[in-house]
């Protein structure tokens, strides 16, 4: 078992119930293939530095989980086919730090100001 | 005795304007410490975009370590993390 981080970018023109469906879909995939979810972060709507497939913004969903190789293959298979996703990235970690949230902190700071 | 003379050589005046000619190498070198290694250094990660943006030029090129004085090990990590951030459209 190893620790992984997986981020998805969903298209901007997707409605909120569909977004929750996507989030649930991948949590189910991880749970079904004997993985353990440590944390799920929603970074919300962020603007890209450059256009990706004629889109300027996208919804980010960030998973932190512990799993075997099979779950990664399953996630990759599904996210390549998925039409509502723009990009995805998995990164392997020896240790996960669940405390620092780089994207949520900014939003909360801006709201306070 | 030789060692003593070496010590004296190091203690030369460290002002770069004291050079005799333009082509003479300056003895004084500004301090080169890696800003990313050592105690309580910031974490190099593809989510930490504030940090990564410091090591990228205006045209989103990765800065060479001879300018930023980042150590070899950390420079290798920086490039991989910057590339990950670019895949996700964060930079």
N, CA and C atoms of all chains as a GROMACS GRO file, in nm:
protein
  612
    1UNK      N    1   0.084  -0.120   0.000
    1UNK     CA    2   0.000   0.000   0.000
    1UNK      C    3   0.087   0.125   0.000
    2UNK      N    4   0.056   0.215  -0.086
    2UNK     CA    5   0.128   0.341  -0.093
    2UNK      C    6   0.032   0.458  -0.086
    3UNK      N    7   0.089   0.574  -0.059
    3UNK     CA    8   0.007   0.696  -0.053
    3UNK      C    9   0.010   0.765  -0.189
    4UNK      N   10  -0.105   0.815  -0.227
    4UNK     CA   11  -0.114   0.886  -0.355
    4UNK      C   12  -0.199   1.011  -0.340
    5UNK      N   13  -0.175   1.104  -0.434
    5UNK     CA   14  -0.262   1.221  -0.447
    5UNK      C   15  -0.312   1.224  -0.590
    6UNK      N   16  -0.440   1.249  -0.604
    6UNK     CA   17  -0.498   1.254  -0.738
    6UNK      C   18  -0.581   1.381  -0.753
    7UNK      N   19  -0.555   1.456  -0.859
    7UNK     CA   20  -0.633   1.578  -0.884
    7UNK      C   21  -0.704   1.566  -1.018
    8UNK      N   22  -0.830   1.610  -1.018
    8UNK     CA   23  -0.910   1.611  -1.140
    8UNK      C   24  -0.943   1.755  -1.176
    9UNK      N   25  -0.953   1.783  -1.304
    9UNK     CA   26  -1.006   1.911  -1.350
    9UNK      C   27  -1.130   1.883  -1.433
   10UNK      N   28  -1.245   1.931  -1.382
   10UNK     CA   29  -1.370   1.914  -1.455
   10UNK      C   30  -1.401   2.041  -1.533
   11UNK      N   31  -1.480   2.025  -1.639
   11UNK     CA   32  -1.513   2.141  -1.724
   11UNK      C   33  -1.597   2.242  -1.646
   12UNK      N   34  -1.592   2.365  -1.697
   12UNK     CA   35  -1.656   2.475  -1.625
   12UNK      C   36  -1.809   2.472  -1.637
   13UNK      N   37  -1.859   2.423  -1.751
   13UNK     CA   38  -2.003   2.434  -1.778
   13UNK      C   39  -2.083   2.318  -1.719
   14UNK      N   40  -2.026   2.251  -1.620
   14UNK     CA   41  -2.095   2.138  -1.557
   14UNK      C   42  -2.177   2.189  -1.438
   15UNK      N   43  -2.297   2.133  -1.420
   15UNK     CA   44  -2.380   2.177  -1.308
   15UNK      C   45  -2.332   2.113  -1.178
   16UNK      N   46  -2.377   2.171  -1.064
   16UNK     CA   47  -2.325   2.124  -0.935
   16UNK      C   48  -2.364   1.980  -0.901
   17UNK      N   49  -2.489   1.933  -0.930
   17UNK     CA   50  -2.516   1.791  -0.903
   17UNK      C   51  -2.427   1.697  -0.983
   18UNK      N   52  -2.394   1.736  -1.106
   18UNK     CA   53  -2.304   1.654  -1.186
   18UNK      C   54  -2.165   1.648  -1.126
   19UNK      N   55  -2.121   1.761  -1.071
   19UNK     CA   56  -1.990   1.766  -1.006
   19UNK      C   57  -1.984   1.669  -0.890
   20UNK      N   58  -2.093   1.670  -0.809
   20UNK     CA   59  -2.096   1.578  -0.694
   20UNK      C   60  -2.096   1.434  -0.741
   21UNK      N   61  -2.162   1.408  -0.856
   21UNK     CA   62  -2.161   1.273  -0.912
   21UNK      C   63  -2.019   1.230  -0.945
   22UNK      N   64  -1.945   1.320  -1.010
   22UNK     CA   65  -1.807   1.288  -1.047
   22UNK      C   66  -1.725   1.259  -0.922
   23UNK      N   67  -1.742   1.344  -0.821
   23UNK     CA   68  -1.667   1.325  -0.697
   23UNK      C   69  -1.699   1.189  -0.634
   24UNK      N   70  -1.828   1.156  -0.636
   24UNK     CA   71  -1.871   1.029  -0.576
   24UNK      C   72  -1.819   0.910  -0.656
   25UNK      N   73  -1.818   0.928  -0.789
   25UNK     CA   74  -1.776   0.819  -0.878
   25UNK      C   75  -1.635   0.773  -0.843
   26UNK      N   76  -1.545   0.867  -0.824
   26UNK     CA   77  -1.405   0.829  -0.799
   26UNK      C   78  -1.382   0.783  -0.656
   27UNK      N   79  -1.460   0.836  -0.562
   27UNK     CA   80  -1.448   0.783  -0.425
   27UNK      C   81  -1.494   0.638  -0.421
   28UNK      N   82  -1.600   0.608  -0.499
   28UNK     CA   83  -1.649   0.469  -0.505
   28UNK      C   84  -1.545   0.377  -0.565
   29UNK      N   85  -1.480   0.426  -0.671
   29UNK     CA   86  -1.377   0.343  -0.736
   29UNK      C   87  -1.265   0.309  -0.637
   30UNK      N   88  -1.223   0.409  -0.560
   30UNK     CA   89  -1.115   0.385  -0.463
   30UNK      C   90  -1.161   0.288  -0.355
   31UNK      N   91  -1.285   0.307  -0.307
   31UNK     CA   92  -1.335   0.220  -0.199
   31UNK      C   93  -1.357   0.076  -0.247
   32UNK      N   94  -1.404   0.062  -0.372
   32UNK     CA   95  -1.433  -0.073  -0.423
   32UNK      C   96  -1.306  -0.156  -0.438
   33UNK      N   97  -1.195  -0.090  -0.476
   33UNK     CA   98  -1.072  -0.165  -0.502
   33UNK      C   99  -0.978  -0.165  -0.380
   34UNK      N  100  -1.041  -0.172  -0.262
   34UNK     CA  101  -0.966  -0.188  -0.136
   34UNK      C  102  -0.871  -0.071  -0.108
   35UNK      N  103  -0.910   0.048  -0.144
   35UNK     CA  104  -0.829   0.166  -0.112
   35UNK      C  105  -0.887   0.237   0.009
   36UNK      N  106  -0.806   0.325   0.066
   36UNK     CA  107  -0.851   0.402   0.182
   36UNK      C  108  -0.841   0.549   0.149
   37UNK      N  109  -0.952   0.619   0.160
   37UNK     CA  110  -0.947   0.763   0.136
   37UNK      C  111  -0.907   0.835   0.262
   38UNK      N  112  -0.805   0.919   0.250
   38UNK     CA  113  -0.761   0.996   0.367
   38UNK      C  114  -0.833   1.130   0.372
   39UNK      N  115  -0.841   1.194   0.255
   39UNK     CA  116  -0.902   1.327   0.253
   39UNK      C  117  -0.948   1.362   0.112
   40UNK      N  118  -1.055   1.437   0.104
   40UNK     CA  119  -1.100   1.489  -0.026
   40UNK      C  120  -1.110   1.640  -0.014
   41UNK      N  121  -1.042   1.711  -0.105
   41UNK     CA  122  -1.046   1.857  -0.102
   41UNK      C  123  -1.112   1.907  -0.228
   42UNK      N  124  -1.199   2.008  -0.210
   42UNK     CA  125  -1.257   2.075  -0.328
   42UNK      C  126  -1.193   2.212  -0.338
   43UNK      N  127  -1.116   2.231  -0.442
   43UNK     CA  128  -1.050   2.361  -0.458
   43UNK      C  129  -1.143   2.462  -0.523
   44UNK      N  130  -1.254   2.416  -0.579
   44UNK     CA  131  -1.350   2.507  -0.639
   44UNK      C  132  -1.310   2.549  -0.778
   45UNK      N  133  -1.373   2.656  -0.824
   45UNK     CA  134  -1.348   2.705  -0.961
   45UNK      C  135  -1.222   2.790  -0.963
   46UNK      N  136  -1.121   2.745  -1.036
   46UNK     CA  137  -0.996   2.820  -1.049
   46UNK      C  138  -0.973   2.851  -1.197
   47UNK      N  139  -0.909   2.965  -1.221
   47UNK     CA  140  -0.878   3.000  -1.361
   47UNK      C  141  -0.741   2.946  -1.398
   48UNK      N  142  -0.729   2.896  -1.522
   48UNK     CA  143  -0.603   2.839  -1.568
   48UNK      C  144  -0.504   2.950  -1.604
   49UNK      N  145  -0.377   2.911  -1.607
   49UNK     CA  146  -0.275   3.006  -1.654
   49UNK      C  147  -0.284   3.020  -1.805
   50UNK      N  148  -0.315   2.907  -1.871
   50UNK     CA  149  -0.334   2.910  -2.017
   50UNK      C  150  -0.461   2.834  -2.048
   51UNK      N  151  -0.515   2.858  -2.168
   51UNK     CA  152  -0.636   2.788  -2.208
   51UNK      C  153  -0.609   2.639  -2.222
   52UNK      N  154  -0.702   2.556  -2.173
   52UNK     CA  155  -0.694   2.412  -2.194
   52UNK      C  156  -0.818   2.371  -2.272
   53UNK      N  157  -0.801   2.326  -2.393
   53UNK     CA  158  -0.911   2.284  -2.480
   53UNK      C  159  -1.021   2.391  -2.485
   54UNK      N  160  -0.981   2.515  -2.508
   54UNK     CA  161  -1.073   2.629  -2.524
   54UNK      C  162  -1.152   2.660  -2.397
   55UNK      N  163  -1.103   2.614  -2.280
   55UNK     CA  164  -1.166   2.650  -2.153
   55UNK      C  165  -1.071   2.740  -2.073
   56UNK      N  166  -1.130   2.840  -2.006
   56UNK     CA  167  -1.049   2.931  -1.926
   56UNK      C  168  -1.049   2.894  -1.778
   57UNK      N  169  -1.152   2.823  -1.734
   57UNK     CA  170  -1.163   2.788  -1.593
   57UNK      C  171  -1.203   2.642  -1.577
   58UNK      N  172  -1.184   2.591  -1.456
   58UNK     CA  173  -1.223   2.454  -1.431
   58UNK      C  174  -1.241   2.426  -1.284
   59UNK      N  175  -1.320   2.322  -1.253
   59UNK     CA  176  -1.339   2.280  -1.115
   59UNK      C  177  -1.232   2.179  -1.078
   60UNK      N  178  -1.168   2.202  -0.963
   60UNK     CA  179  -1.062   2.112  -0.918
   60UNK      C  180  -1.112   2.025  -0.803
   61UNK      N  181  -1.086   1.896  -0.812
   61UNK     CA  182  -1.114   1.804  -0.701
   61UNK      C  183  -0.985   1.729  -0.669
   62UNK      N  184  -0.952   1.722  -0.541
   62UNK     CA  185  -0.822   1.669  -0.498
   62UNK      C  186  -0.844   1.555  -0.399
   63UNK      N  187  -0.792   1.437  -0.431
   63UNK     CA  188  -0.805   1.320  -0.343
   63UNK      C  189  -0.671   1.288  -0.280
   64UNK      N  190  -0.674   1.248  -0.155
   64UNK     CA  191  -0.556   1.190  -0.091
   64UNK      C  192  -0.595   1.053  -0.041
   65UNK      N  193  -0.524   0.949  -0.086
   65UNK     CA  194  -0.568   0.813  -0.050
   65UNK      C  195  -0.451   0.716  -0.044
   66UNK      N  196  -0.482   0.598   0.007
   66UNK     CA  197  -0.383   0.492   0.022
   66UNK      C  198  -0.435   0.373  -0.057
   67UNK      N  199  -0.354   0.322  -0.151
   67UNK     CA  200  -0.409   0.218  -0.239
   67UNK      C  201  -0.299   0.137  -0.305
   68UNK      N  202  -0.343   0.032  -0.374
   68UNK     CA  203  -0.251  -0.053  -0.452
   68UNK      C  204  -0.250  -0.006  -0.597
   69UNK      N  205  -0.173  -0.078  -0.679
   69UNK     CA  206  -0.157  -0.038  -0.817
   69UNK      C  207  -0.289  -0.051  -0.895
   70UNK      N  208  -0.371  -0.151  -0.860
   70UNK     CA  209  -0.493  -0.177  -0.937
   70UNK      C  210  -0.587  -0.057  -0.936
   71UNK      N  211  -0.599   0.009  -0.821
   71UNK     CA  212  -0.689   0.124  -0.813
   71UNK      C  213  -0.642   0.235  -0.905
   72UNK      N  214  -0.510   0.252  -0.914
   72UNK     CA  215  -0.459   0.359  -1.000
   72UNK      C  216  -0.496   0.332  -1.145
   73UNK      N  217  -0.481   0.205  -1.186
   73UNK     CA  218  -0.516   0.171  -1.323
   73UNK      C  219  -0.664   0.199  -1.348
   74UNK      N  220  -0.746   0.162  -1.249
   74UNK     CA  221  -0.890   0.180  -1.262
   74UNK      C  222  -0.925   0.329  -1.274
   75UNK      N  223  -0.860   0.411  -1.191
   75UNK     CA  224  -0.886   0.556  -1.196
   75UNK      C  225  -0.843   0.612  -1.330
   76UNK      N  226  -0.728   0.569  -1.377
   76UNK     CA  227  -0.675   0.622  -1.503
   76UNK      C  228  -0.766   0.585  -1.620
   77UNK      N  229  -0.810   0.460  -1.622
   77UNK     CA  230  -0.900   0.414  -1.727
   77UNK      C  231  -1.021   0.503  -1.735
   78UNK      N  232  -1.083   0.525  -1.617
   78UNK     CA  233  -1.209   0.600  -1.613
   78UNK      C  234  -1.190   0.746  -1.649
   79UNK      N  235  -1.080   0.805  -1.602
   79UNK     CA  236  -1.065   0.950  -1.624
   79UNK      C  237  -1.020   0.982  -1.766
   80UNK      N  238  -0.959   0.885  -1.835
   80UNK     CA  239  -0.924   0.910  -1.975
   80UNK      C  240  -1.049   0.913  -2.061
   81UNK      N  241  -1.143   0.821  -2.030
   81UNK     CA  242  -1.265   0.812  -2.110
   81UNK      C  243  -1.360   0.929  -2.080
   82UNK      N  244  -1.360   0.973  -1.953
   82UNK     CA  245  -1.459   1.070  -1.905
   82UNK      C  246  -1.459   1.198  -1.988
   83UNK      N  247  -1.577   1.234  -2.041
   83UNK     CA  248  -1.586   1.353  -2.126
   83UNK      C  249  -1.593   1.482  -2.046
   84UNK      N  250  -1.634   1.473  -1.920
   84UNK     CA  251  -1.653   1.594  -1.841
   84UNK      C  252  -1.522   1.639  -1.774
   85UNK      N  253  -1.415   1.561  -1.789
   85UNK     CA  254  -1.287   1.599  -1.730
   85UNK      C  255  -1.194   1.657  -1.836
   86UNK      N  256  -1.114   1.754  -1.792
   86UNK     CA  257  -1.014   1.812  -1.883
   86UNK      C  258  -0.879   1.746  -1.863
   87UNK      N  259  -0.834   1.737  -1.738
   87UNK     CA  260  -0.703   1.677  -1.710
   87UNK      C  261  -0.704   1.607  -1.576
   88UNK      N  262  -0.604   1.522  -1.554
   88UNK     CA  263  -0.590   1.455  -1.425
   88UNK      C  264  -0.443   1.426  -1.401
   89UNK      N  265  -0.408   1.412  -1.273
   89UNK     CA  266  -0.267   1.389  -1.237
   89UNK      C  267  -0.261   1.310  -1.106
   90UNK      N  268  -0.184   1.202  -1.106
   90UNK     CA  269  -0.160   1.129  -0.981
   90UNK      C  270  -0.014   1.141  -0.943
   91UNK      N  271   0.011   1.160  -0.814
   91UNK     CA  272   0.147   1.174  -0.762
   91UNK      C  273   0.163   1.080  -0.644
   92UNK      N  274   0.276   1.009  -0.641
   92UNK     CA  275   0.303   0.916  -0.532
   92UNK      C  276   0.379   0.988  -0.420
   93UNK      N  277   0.343   0.956  -0.295
   93UNK     CA  278   0.408   1.019  -0.181
   93UNK      C  279   0.448   0.913  -0.079
   94UNK      N  280   0.556   0.939  -0.008
   94UNK     CA  281   0.591   0.852   0.103
   94UNK      C  282   0.508   0.888   0.226
   95UNK      N  283   0.489   1.019   0.244
   95UNK     CA  284   0.405   1.066   0.355
   95UNK      C  285   0.308   1.169   0.301
   96UNK      N  286   0.186   1.164   0.350
   96UNK     CA  287   0.088   1.265   0.312
   96UNK      C  288   0.076   1.367   0.424
   97UNK      N  289   0.082   1.496   0.389
   97UNK     CA  290   0.050   1.595   0.492
   97UNK      C  291  -0.089   1.649   0.463
   98UNK      N  292  -0.178   1.622   0.560
   98UNK     CA  293  -0.318   1.659   0.540
   98UNK      C  294  -0.350   1.795   0.601
   99UNK      N  295  -0.250   1.857   0.662
   99UNK     CA  296  -0.279   1.980   0.736
   99UNK      C  297  -0.280   2.103   0.647
  100UNK      N  298  -0.176   2.116   0.564
  100UNK     CA  299  -0.166   2.238   0.485
  100UNK      C  300  -0.256   2.230   0.363
  101UNK      N  301  -0.342   2.329   0.349
  101UNK     CA  302  -0.429   2.339   0.232
  101UNK      C  303  -0.395   2.468   0.159
  102UNK      N  304  -0.327   2.453   0.046
  102UNK     CA  305  -0.275   2.572  -0.022
  102UNK      C  306  -0.385   2.654  -0.086
  103UNK      N  307  -0.495   2.590  -0.122
  103UNK     CA  308  -0.595   2.664  -0.199
  103UNK      C  309  -0.711   2.714  -0.114
  104UNK      N  310  -0.742   2.641  -0.006
  104UNK     CA  311  -0.853   2.685   0.078
  104UNK      C  312  -0.814   2.804   0.164
  105UNK      N  313  -0.688   2.809   0.205
  105UNK     CA  314  -0.643   2.918   0.292
  105UNK      C  315  -0.657   3.053   0.225
  106UNK      N  316  -0.622   3.056   0.098
  106UNK     CA  317  -0.628   3.182   0.024
  106UNK      C  318  -0.769   3.237   0.023
  107UNK      N  319  -0.866   3.147  -0.007
  107UNK     CA  320  -1.004   3.191  -0.017
  107UNK      C  321  -1.054   3.248   0.116
  108UNK      N  322  -1.019   3.177   0.225
  108UNK     CA  323  -1.067   3.223   0.355
  108UNK      C  324  -1.004   3.357   0.391
  109UNK      N  325  -0.876   3.376   0.353
  109UNK     CA  326  -0.810   3.503   0.382
  109UNK      C  327  -0.874   3.618   0.305
  110UNK      N  328  -0.908   3.591   0.180
  110UNK     CA  329  -0.966   3.696   0.098
  110UNK      C  330  -1.103   3.738   0.150
  111UNK      N  331  -1.178   3.639   0.199
  111UNK     CA  332  -1.310   3.670   0.249
  111UNK      C  333  -1.303   3.756   0.374
  112UNK      N  334  -1.202   3.728   0.458
  112UNK     CA  335  -1.188   3.805   0.582
  112UNK      C  336  -1.154   3.950   0.553
  113UNK      N  337  -1.071   3.970   0.451
  113UNK     CA  338  -1.033   4.106   0.416
  113UNK      C  339  -1.153   4.179   0.358
  114UNK      N  340   5.369   2.668   0.809
  114UNK     CA  341   5.376   2.807   0.764
  114UNK      C  342   5.286   2.831   0.642
  115UNK      N  343   5.281   2.730   0.559
  115UNK     CA  344   5.201   2.746   0.437
  115UNK      C  345   5.054   2.771   0.470
  116UNK      N  346   5.007   2.699   0.569
  116UNK     CA  347   4.866   2.714   0.605
  116UNK      C  348   4.836   2.856   0.650
  117UNK      N  349   4.928   2.911   0.727
  117UNK     CA  350   4.907   3.048   0.776
  117UNK      C  351   4.889   3.144   0.659
  118UNK      N  352   4.974   3.127   0.559
  118UNK     CA  353   4.966   3.219   0.445
  118UNK      C  354   4.832   3.203   0.374
  119UNK      N  355   4.782   3.082   0.370
  119UNK     CA  356   4.652   3.060   0.308
  119UNK      C  357   4.542   3.136   0.381
  120UNK      N  358   4.549   3.132   0.512
  120UNK     CA  359   4.449   3.203   0.591
  120UNK      C  360   4.451   3.352   0.559
  121UNK      N  361   4.570   3.403   0.546
  121UNK     CA  362   4.582   3.546   0.516
  121UNK      C  363   4.518   3.576   0.381
  122UNK      N  364   4.535   3.485   0.289
  122UNK     CA  365   4.481   3.505   0.154
  122UNK      C  366   4.329   3.518   0.158
  123UNK      N  367   4.269   3.440   0.246
  123UNK     CA  368   4.124   3.444   0.256
  123UNK      C  369   4.072   3.572   0.320
  124UNK      N  370   4.158   3.632   0.401
  124UNK     CA  371   4.111   3.750   0.474
  124UNK      C  372   4.137   3.881   0.399
  125UNK      N  373   4.159   3.868   0.270
  125UNK     CA  374   4.180   3.990   0.191
  125UNK      C  375   4.057   4.080   0.197
  126UNK      N  376   4.076   4.210   0.173
  126UNK     CA  377   3.959   4.299   0.168
  126UNK      C  378   3.858   4.250   0.065
  127UNK      N  379   3.730   4.246   0.107
  127UNK     CA  380   3.629   4.178   0.025
  127UNK      C  381   3.549   4.273  -0.063
  128UNK      N  382   3.602   4.389  -0.090
  128UNK     CA  383   3.529   4.481  -0.177
  128UNK      C  384   3.564   4.452  -0.323
  129UNK      N  385   3.465   4.425  -0.408
  129UNK     CA  386   3.497   4.393  -0.548
  129UNK      C  387   3.560   4.509  -0.625
  130UNK      N  388   3.548   4.632  -0.571
  130UNK     CA  389   3.605   4.748  -0.641
  130UNK      C  390   3.755   4.759  -0.620
  131UNK      N  391   3.811   4.676  -0.531
  131UNK     CA  392   3.953   4.680  -0.503
  131UNK      C  393   4.037   4.608  -0.608
  132UNK      N  394   3.972   4.554  -0.710
  132UNK     CA  395   4.046   4.478  -0.810
  132UNK      C  396   4.143   4.568  -0.886
  133UNK      N  397   4.256   4.509  -0.927
  133UNK     CA  398   4.356   4.585  -1.000
  133UNK      C  399   4.318   4.598  -1.147
  134UNK      N  400   4.267   4.488  -1.205
  134UNK     CA  401   4.223   4.496  -1.344
  134UNK      C  402   4.087   4.431  -1.361
  135UNK      N  403   4.028   4.452  -1.474
  135UNK     CA  404   3.894   4.399  -1.500
  135UNK      C  405   3.893   4.247  -1.506
  136UNK      N  406   4.006   4.192  -1.555
  136UNK     CA  407   4.008   4.048  -1.582
  136UNK      C  408   4.053   3.967  -1.464
  137UNK      N  409   4.090   4.037  -1.357
  137UNK     CA  410   4.128   3.965  -1.235
  137UNK      C  411   4.003   3.910  -1.167
  138UNK      N  412   4.014   3.785  -1.124
  138UNK     CA  413   3.899   3.726  -1.056
  138UNK      C  414   3.882   3.787  -0.918
  139UNK      N  415   3.759   3.818  -0.882
  139UNK     CA  416   3.737   3.879  -0.752
  139UNK      C  417   3.744   3.773  -0.643
  140UNK      N  418   3.808   3.810  -0.532
  140UNK     CA  419   3.819   3.715  -0.421
  140UNK      C  420   3.688   3.704  -0.347
  141UNK      N  421   3.618   3.815  -0.342
  141UNK     CA  422   3.494   3.814  -0.263
  141UNK      C  423   3.383   3.752  -0.347
  142UNK      N  424   3.315   3.657  -0.289
  142UNK     CA  425   3.197   3.602  -0.355
  142UNK      C  426   3.078   3.624  -0.264
  143UNK      N  427   2.969   3.673  -0.318
  143UNK     CA  428   2.851   3.695  -0.234
  143UNK      C  429   2.802   3.560  -0.183
  144UNK      N  430   2.737   3.564  -0.069
  144UNK     CA  431   2.702   3.440   0.000
  144UNK      C  432   2.606   3.358  -0.084
  145UNK      N  433   2.640   3.230  -0.104
  145UNK     CA  434   2.554   3.143  -0.183
  145UNK      C  435   2.502   3.034  -0.094
  146UNK      N  436   2.386   3.058  -0.035
  146UNK     CA  437   2.323   2.953   0.044
  146UNK      C  438   2.193   2.916  -0.023
  147UNK      N  439   2.167   2.788  -0.028
  147UNK     CA  440   2.044   2.743  -0.093
  147UNK      C  441   1.923   2.786  -0.011
  148UNK      N  442   1.826   2.860  -0.069
  148UNK     CA  443   1.710   2.906   0.007
  148UNK      C  444   1.608   2.796   0.033
  149UNK      N  445   1.625   2.680  -0.030
  149UNK     CA  446   1.523   2.575  -0.016
  149UNK      C  447   1.568   2.459   0.073
  150UNK      N  448   1.699   2.457   0.110
  150UNK     CA  449   1.744   2.350   0.199
  150UNK      C  450   1.785   2.408   0.334
  151UNK      N  451   1.802   2.321   0.430
  151UNK     CA  452   1.832   2.366   0.565
  151UNK      C  453   1.709   2.362   0.652
  152UNK      N  454   1.726   2.410   0.776
  152UNK     CA  455   1.615   2.403   0.870
  152UNK      C  456   1.504   2.500   0.833
  153UNK      N  457   1.383   2.463   0.868
  153UNK     CA  458   1.258   2.534   0.834
  153UNK      C  459   1.260   2.601   0.697
  154UNK      N  460   1.297   2.520   0.596
  154UNK     CA  461   1.288   2.567   0.458
  154UNK      C  462   1.147   2.537   0.406
  155UNK      N  463   1.099   2.619   0.310
  155UNK     CA  464   0.964   2.593   0.257
  155UNK      C  465   0.958   2.461   0.181
  156UNK      N  466   0.839   2.404   0.176
  156UNK     CA  467   0.820   2.274   0.111
  156UNK      C  468   0.804   2.295  -0.039
  157UNK      N  469   0.883   2.222  -0.117
  157UNK     CA  470   0.870   2.230  -0.262
  157UNK      C  471   0.764   2.130  -0.305
  158UNK      N  472   0.652   2.183  -0.352
  158UNK     CA  473   0.539   2.097  -0.389
  158UNK      C  474   0.462   2.163  -0.503
  159UNK      N  475   0.397   2.080  -0.584
  159UNK     CA  476   0.329   2.138  -0.701
  159UNK      C  477   0.206   2.218  -0.662
  160UNK      N  478   0.160   2.205  -0.537
  160UNK     CA  479   0.046   2.284  -0.493
  160UNK      C  480   0.089   2.420  -0.437
  161UNK      N  481   0.216   2.429  -0.400
  161UNK     CA  482   0.268   2.552  -0.340
  161UNK      C  483   0.311   2.650  -0.449
  162UNK      N  484   0.212   2.713  -0.513
  162UNK     CA  485   0.241   2.789  -0.634
  162UNK      C  486   0.311   2.920  -0.605
  163UNK      N  487   0.282   2.977  -0.488
  163UNK     CA  488   0.347   3.103  -0.450
  163UNK      C  489   0.499   3.087  -0.453
  164UNK      N  490   0.545   2.973  -0.402
  164UNK     CA  491   0.689   2.947  -0.397
  164UNK      C  492   0.744   2.920  -0.537
  165UNK      N  493   0.675   2.839  -0.613
  165UNK     CA  494   0.725   2.799  -0.745
  165UNK      C  495   0.736   2.919  -0.839
  166UNK      N  496   0.645   3.016  -0.823
  166UNK     CA  497   0.645   3.130  -0.914
  166UNK      C  498   0.770   3.216  -0.898
  167UNK      N  499   0.836   3.203  -0.781
  167UNK     CA  500   0.958   3.281  -0.759
  167UNK      C  501   1.073   3.229  -0.846
  168UNK      N  502   1.066   3.101  -0.883
  168UNK     CA  503   1.177   3.041  -0.956
  168UNK      C  504   1.145   3.023  -1.104
  169UNK      N  505   1.060   3.110  -1.156
  169UNK     CA  506   1.021   3.105  -1.296
  169UNK      C  507   1.033   3.244  -1.353
  170UNK      N  508   1.079   3.256  -1.479
  170UNK     CA  509   1.095   3.388  -1.540
  170UNK      C  510   0.959   3.444  -1.582
  171UNK      N  511   0.960   3.564  -1.644
  171UNK     CA  512   0.834   3.625  -1.686
  171UNK      C  513   0.764   3.542  -1.792
  172UNK      N  514   0.844   3.473  -1.873
  172UNK     CA  515   0.786   3.393  -1.981
  172UNK      C  516   0.772   3.246  -1.941
  173UNK      N  517   0.761   3.222  -1.809
  173UNK     CA  518   0.736   3.088  -1.755
  173UNK      C  519   0.848   2.988  -1.784
  174UNK      N  520   0.970   3.037  -1.795
  174UNK     CA  521   1.084   2.945  -1.806
  174UNK      C  522   1.142   2.924  -1.666
  175UNK      N  523   1.196   2.805  -1.644
  175UNK     CA  524   1.258   2.775  -1.515
  175UNK      C  525   1.393   2.845  -1.507
  176UNK      N  526   1.416   2.916  -1.395
  176UNK     CA  527   1.540   2.992  -1.380
  176UNK      C  528   1.657   2.898  -1.352
  177UNK      N  529   1.775   2.926  -1.408
  177UNK     CA  530   1.892   2.843  -1.380
  177UNK      C  531   1.940   2.859  -1.237
  178UNK      N  532   1.999   2.753  -1.183
  178UNK     CA  533   2.036   2.754  -1.041
  178UNK      C  534   2.153   2.848  -1.016
  179UNK      N  535   2.228   2.885  -1.121
  179UNK     CA  536   2.341   2.977  -1.098
  179UNK      C  537   2.292   3.118  -1.067
  180UNK      N  538   2.168   3.148  -1.100
  180UNK     CA  539   2.111   3.278  -1.065
  180UNK      C  540   2.041   3.270  -0.930
  181UNK      N  541   1.963   3.164  -0.909
  181UNK     CA  542   1.884   3.155  -0.788
  181UNK      C  543   1.959   3.091  -0.671
  182UNK      N  544   2.076   3.031  -0.701
  182UNK     CA  545   2.159   2.966  -0.600
  182UNK      C  546   2.084   2.858  -0.523
  183UNK      N  547   2.003   2.782  -0.597
  183UNK     CA  548   1.937   2.665  -0.539
  183UNK      C  549   2.032   2.546  -0.555
  184UNK      N  550   2.032   2.457  -0.457
  184UNK     CA  551   2.124   2.343  -0.462
  184UNK      C  552   2.081   2.244  -0.570
  185UNK      N  553   2.177   2.160  -0.613
  185UNK     CA  554   2.152   2.062  -0.720
  185UNK      C  555   2.028   1.977  -0.693
  186UNK      N  556   2.026   1.922  -0.572
  186UNK     CA  557   1.918   1.830  -0.535
  186UNK      C  558   1.782   1.899  -0.544
  187UNK      N  559   1.776   2.022  -0.488
  187UNK     CA  560   1.648   2.092  -0.484
  187UNK      C  561   1.610   2.143  -0.622
  188UNK      N  562   1.708   2.177  -0.704
  188UNK     CA  563   1.677   2.224  -0.839
  188UNK      C  564   1.609   2.114  -0.919
  189UNK      N  565   1.659   1.991  -0.902
  189UNK     CA  566   1.599   1.878  -0.972
  189UNK      C  567   1.454   1.861  -0.930
  190UNK      N  568   1.431   1.878  -0.797
  190UNK     CA  569   1.295   1.863  -0.747
  190UNK      C  570   1.206   1.978  -0.797
  191UNK      N  571   1.263   2.099  -0.798
  191UNK     CA  572   1.188   2.216  -0.844
  191UNK      C  573   1.136   2.196  -0.985
  192UNK      N  574   1.225   2.150  -1.076
  192UNK     CA  575   1.183   2.136  -1.215
  192UNK      C  576   1.068   2.037  -1.228
  193UNK      N  577   1.077   1.925  -1.155
  193UNK     CA  578   0.970   1.826  -1.168
  193UNK      C  579   0.839   1.880  -1.113
  194UNK      N  580   0.847   1.955  -1.002
  194UNK     CA  581   0.724   2.008  -0.942
  194UNK      C  582   0.663   2.117  -1.029
  195UNK      N  583   0.749   2.200  -1.091
  195UNK     CA  584   0.697   2.306  -1.178
  195UNK      C  585   0.625   2.244  -1.297
  196UNK      N  586   0.682   2.134  -1.350
  196UNK     CA  587   0.620   2.070  -1.466
  196UNK      C  588   0.485   2.009  -1.428
  197UNK      N  589   0.476   1.956  -1.306
  197UNK     CA  590   0.348   1.902  -1.261
  197UNK      C  591   0.244   2.012  -1.252
  198UNK      N  592   0.286   2.128  -1.198
  198UNK     CA  593   0.192   2.240  -1.184
  198UNK      C  594   0.146   2.289  -1.319
  199UNK      N  595   0.235   2.281  -1.419
  199UNK     CA  596   0.198   2.327  -1.554
  199UNK      C  597   0.098   2.232  -1.618
  200UNK      N  598   0.111   2.102  -1.588
  200UNK     CA  599   0.014   2.004  -1.641
  200UNK      C  600  -0.126   2.038  -1.592
  201UNK      N  601  -0.135   2.076  -1.464
  201UNK     CA  602  -0.266   2.106  -1.405
  201UNK      C  603  -0.314   2.248  -1.437
  202UNK      N  604  -0.238   2.321  -1.515
  202UNK     CA  605  -0.281   2.455  -1.553
  202UNK      C  606  -0.276   2.556  -1.440
  203UNK      N  607  -0.195   2.530  -1.339
  203UNK     CA  608  -0.188   2.621  -1.224
  203UNK      C  609  -0.087   2.732  -1.247
  204UNK      N  610   0.008   2.710  -1.339
  204UNK     CA  611   0.113   2.811  -1.362
  204UNK      C  612   0.114   2.855  -1.509
   0.00000   0.00000   0.00000
